[in-house]
Amino acid sequence: MPTPHELPGAYPTTSALSPATTPLPGLHRVEQIMGTAVGLDVRDPTVRPEALEQAFAYLRGVDARFSTYKPDSEVSRVIRGELDEADGSPELREVLALCEEARKTTEGYFDIRAHRPDGRPDPTGLVKGWSLENAGRILEAAESRNYCINGGGDIVARGEAAPGTAWRVGIRHPIQAEAVATVLAIRDMGVATSGAYERGDHVRDPFTGRAASGVLSITVVGPSLTFADAYATAAFAMGPTGLAWVAGLAGYEGCAISADRDGSNGRLAWTPGFDRFLADR
């Protein structure tokens, strides 16, 4: 595997993982869905507000179907054994198939059944990225070519923020909450980060059952947010070897933040192809 590059430090910002450009005329809207803030930023002047409503309505429907916190959701019924996976909706079967594909690609490190003692599927680790990509397709059907969707730090960015200007995305520093580790300039990419700084030790090594350790966060950039999200989770679960594994994925690049020996700062390392996403380089 290629040796990752390293860069120390971070610089302050009020952003978490979100577009860092100044909003331009267009359509902008934020709603609380799937337990997080989802923002749509459309820069095409001809796109009508109804397109955003359609995208948000779709995401609300995904939440109703896949939320493990809603007892009447389809996923909750599957987990309780009231609904067989094979009898689920086409959307559920599609998501489960994508999860199985991700499990194979990640050599078992992304496993939606491993963290449940009953072995039933909990696909929430892939659903958000998948649904945000589908929401983007709704915008594209309304002739949007330049938009950014931010779902709790998972990003789908298409086209440009302004003519000749890429979307700028700041990667949150996992130790310094009001800082970013670096800023990316992206076009037509998905960005996903996995770490323990917001939800605690929710990512576990499926082979040992222990909480992931060795890195503070891992970010993956690639053409599909669906898989970037799953790959970031898997790479974080792998620990120190995760970034080298990302370096071997065709079409995807990544960066990882690990703690200094005193745990007070952090070191940013990235795969060789990640350089092209770094802003102002």
N, C-alpha and C positions, 0 to 999 in steps of 0.2 A: 504494500500500500504506500502511496506517496506520503511524505512527511508533512504534517500541517505546519503552517506558518504561525507565528505568535506575535501578539501586540499587547502590551500592558495598559492598564488604566481605563478610564471612562470619563465622560464629561457630562455636566448637568443639563437636564431638560425636564420639562413637566410631562413629556410624553411617556407612554408605556411602550406599546408596539403599535404605531399608528402612523398614517401619512404625516410627514413633517412639513409639507408645503402649506403656504397660506391659501385658504379656500378661495377659489375663483367663482365667478358667476356660474350657476348650474343648479342642480338639485342636490340637497343635502338633508339627511334625515337619520335619526337614531331612535331605536326602540329597544326595550328590554325583552329579549327572547332567549330561550334555552339557558336561562340563568345568567345571562351576561348582556352587555351592551353590544348591539349590532348596528353599525353605521354604514349607510350607503352614500357614496359621493360620486355623482354623475356629472361629468364635465361637458357632455354634448348638449348644446343649446336647444336642439330640436326634440329631445326626449321629454315626454309629458309626465306629470306627476303620477298619473295612473300606473305607470310602469313600476314605480317604487312601491305603490300600494300592492300591486300583484306580487312583487318579490317578497314583501313582508308577510302577506297573507300566506304565501307558500311556506315561509319559514315558521310561521305560527302553526301551520298544519304539520310540519315535520316535528315540532316540539310536542304536539298532541299525540303523535304516533310513536315517537321514540323515547320520550322522557321516562327515566326510571323513577322519577319523583311523582308521576301521575299514575295512580293505581289503575285507571281505566285505559292506559295507553297500550298499544299492541305489544310493545316490548315487555311491559310489566306483566301482561298476561302470559307471554312466553316464559318469562322467568318463573312465574308461579306454576307453570305446567298446565295452564288452562287452554293454551293454544299451541299446536304443533308448528314447528318452524316451517315445515313443508306446506302448511295450510295458511301461512301468512300472506300478507298483501304482496304485490309485485315489488313495491318499494322495499319492504323488509327483506325479501329474498335477494334483491339486488345488493343491498347493504351487506348482508351476510356473505354473499359471494365475494364481494370486494374485501371483506375482512379476512376471508380464507386466503384470497390471493396475497394480501399483505402478510399474513402469517407465514406463508411459504417463502416469500421474498425475504422476510426478516429472520428466517431460520428459527421461527418460533418465538421470537422476542416480542412480537405484537400478537398477543393471543387473547381474544375477548372472552375466553372461557377459563383461562388459567387462574384468574383471581377470584373465581367463585367456587365454593366447595361443592356445589351441585352440578358444576360443569355447564350450566346454562349460559347462553350468550348475552353479553352486555356490550352492544356495539357503539356505545356513546363516544369511544375514543376515535371513531372514524366519521360518525354522523355529521358532526359540525362542519368539517372540511368539505365533505360531500355535498351537504345542503347549501353551503355558501357558494360552491361552484355552480350548483343548479340555479341558485338565485341570480347569479351572473348571467346565465344563459337566458333567463327571463328578460333581463335588461338588454341583452344582445338582440333578442327577438323584437324589442322595441327600438332597434337601431342605435343602441348605445355601443360605442367603440372605445370610449375612454371613461373608465370608472374604477373605483376602488371600493371594496367591501372589507370592513374590519369587524370581525366577530370575536370579541374578547382577546384580541392579539393575533388571531389567525387572519391572514390577509390574502385576498384575491385582487390583483391589480392587472388591469388590461389597458392597452394603449398608453396614453400619456396624461400627466396632470395638466399640461399646457403644451402647445406646439413646441417640439424640441426639448421638452423637460420631462424627465422620468419621474415616476412616483418615488418619493423619499420615505423610507420606512426606518424608524429607529428601533434597534434591538434593546430592550430593557436590560439594565444591569441587575442581576439577581440579588446582589447584596445591597446596593445603594438604590433604594426604591425611586428616588427622584433623579436618576441618571440613566443615560443610555450607554451601552458599551461601544456601539458603532452605528453608523447610518448607512443604509443601503439605497441604491438607486436602481429601480427595477421597472421593467416593462413586460407585460404578458407573463407574469409569474405568480406562483403562490408562495407564501412564507408562513411557516409554522414553527413555534417554539414549545419545547417541553422542559419543565423544571419543577422544582418543589417549593418555590418561593411564594406562591399564592395559595395553593391547595394542600400544602404539606406533602407528606410521603405517600402520594396516591399512585405513583408509578413504581411497580415492583418487578424485580427479575422473575419471570415466570418459572424459571428452573430452580430457583432457591426459595422463592417466596419472600425474600428480603427486599427492603426498600432500596431503590437505585442509589448508588453512591459513586463518588469519584469525579463527578462533574456537577456544576451548579445548574447549567442549562445547556440545551443544544437547539440550534435553529437550523432548519432545512429549507432550502429554496429550490423550486423546480416547477415544471409546467403544470402539475396537478396538485392543488391543495389537498385533495382527498388523500393522496399517497404521501405528500410532504408531511401532513399531520401524523399519519401512522408511522412514517419513517422516523420522525423526530421523537415520538414516544418510544419506539424500539431502540433507537440509538442511545437515548437517555437511560433506558433500562440496562443496556450493555455496559454502561459506565465508561471507564477510560478508553476502551477499545471502540466505542461507538462512532467517533469521528472518522477513524480509519475505515470503518465499515461504510459510512456514508460516501467516502471518497471513491468507493468502488461501484456506486450506483450510477448507471447511465442516465444522464440528463439532470442529475441532482447534485447540489453542492451543500456544504454546511459549515457551521462554526460552532465552537463550544467554549463555554466559560468555566474555568476551574478556579478554585480558591487558592490564594497564596498560602504559604505555610502558616501565617498567623491568622488566616481566615478573614482578614479585614478588607481585602480588595478583590482582585480577580484577574485572571489571565485569559485573553481571547486568542483562540487558535482556530485556524480555518483550513479547509481543504484547498489544494492548489487552484482549482477552477473558481473558487469563491471570489477571487480578486476582482473579477469583472463586475461584481455587484456592489463593491465598496464605493460610496460616493466620494467625489472630490479626489479621486486618484487618477 
